[in-house]
Amino acid sequence: MKILSVNCGSSSLKFKMYEMPEEKVLISGLFERIGEKGSEYTIKIDDLKYSKEVDLKNHKVAFEILVEELKKNAIIKNLSEIKGVGHRIVQGGDYFDKTVVATDDVVAKIDELATLAPLHNKAAITGINAAKEVIPKAVETVVFDTAFHQTIEPVNFLYAVPYEWYTDYKVRKYGAHGTSHKYIASRLNAILGRTNTKLITCHIGSGASVSAIRDGICIDTSMGLTPNAGLIMGTRCGDIDTSVVTYMMRKKNISADDMDTILNKQSGLLGISGVSNDSRDIEEGISKGNERCVLAQKMYVQKIIDYIAMYYFELGGVDAIAFSAGVGENSIRTRIDIMEGLKVLGIVPDYEANNVRGEEKLITTSDSKVPVYIVPTDEEIMIARDTYNLCN
C-alpha cells in the first residue's frame, strides 16, 4: 500500500512516499517558495537527486506536479494506488490525542486552533484542501504534534494563573514535536530491549524541546501553550520573566503583535549572538573569537542541561537520554557541551564515538551511569504508520 506523508508550510511542501507496511521509502522531496518568485522543487529517489525551477502558484499546483513526478518515475501508474495522505499538524489542542481522518469537523477544529499556531495550522489546512482536490480518493489523515503530550497530568500542564483561563480559554501547556519524541522513545526502547523505561528525549533543532517519558508515556515537556516556551531556540526566546514583556512594551511603545514577532523571530540564538539563528554559524563565530557567539552557545546549552536535570529528578532517574533533530543529530560540539554539563549525573562522554553526524549511535562510555544516544528522528514514518493503520 502506498502512503504519502506530507508536511506543508505556508510556502513549502515536504513529502515522502512509502510502500507500507514494509516502510520502504519510494520517493521524497521538497517544494519551496510556493506562491513566490524563484519557486522550485527537489526530488530524491534512492541515490538520484534533481531539482527544477517551476512556477508554483499554490499548493494545489505543487501536488499536481508531485503526482506527475510519481507517474514519471514509475512510482505509481494511476492515482488510485495512493491509498492515504497523512498531514503533519502542529496544534491539536486538547481535542486530539491520536491521529484521525481529516473530516470537515476535524479541519474546522484545526482552523479554530490556528490562533495557537497561526503559520502552521493555516498552512496545513491549505495542504489538506489541495491534496483532497488532486488526490480525491485517498484517505486524508492528520497527525498532531500535540497528541503525544496529551498524557501529561494537570499538575504539569496547568499554569499558576486564574483557573478560569484554562476552563474558559484553554490556556495550558500543549507542547510540540510530539511525533518526533514518540519516535525517539520507540527507538530507545528498541535499543534497550524493553518498554518499562524512563527516558529523556531532546529534539534540538531551530525549534527545540525536551520531553520526559515513562513507559512510553509522556509525563512532561518543555514547550508550552505555544512553541515559544522552554529552551532557547534559533529565533525564539524560550522561558522568560513575563514582566519583561510588559516592561519592554511600555519602554518601546510597541504592540502585542510586535512583541510576539520579537520574541518568536528576533530572539534566541539570533538575538543573543547578533549573527545568526543557525547553530553552525554560532560555532563558526566561536572559532573566530566572537564573544556574543560564545555567550549564545553557553546560554543555549545551559537551558538544555537545566531541563534534562529537572526531568531526571521528575522521573526519579533515567535509563537513557537521546539527542535528535538538526542540532542534536549534527552538532558534535553541542552534544559534548551538554554531556560535560551533566557529568554530575554520572554521564561519561565517549569523545570518539560522538564524532559523527546524523548517525544512530551510543556516545557515552561503557562505565557511564546513563547511556546517551544520537537517534535521528523520523516524523514521516510515524505519519505513514498511523495513516496506514487508519486506511486499514
PyMOL commands that set and color helices and strands:
alter all, ss='L'
color gray80, all
select helices_A, chain A and resi 59-72+79-81+104-115+118-134+147-151+154-157+163-169+178-192+242-252+256-265+268-273+279-287+291-315+325-330+332-341+343-345+379-391
alter helices_A, ss='H'
color red, helices_A
select strands_A, chain A and resi 2-9+12-19+24-32+40-45+48-53+82-89+100-101+139-144+198-204+208-214+217-221+320-324+361-362+372-374
alter strands_A, ss='S'
color yellow, strands_A
deselect
rebuild
show_as cartoon
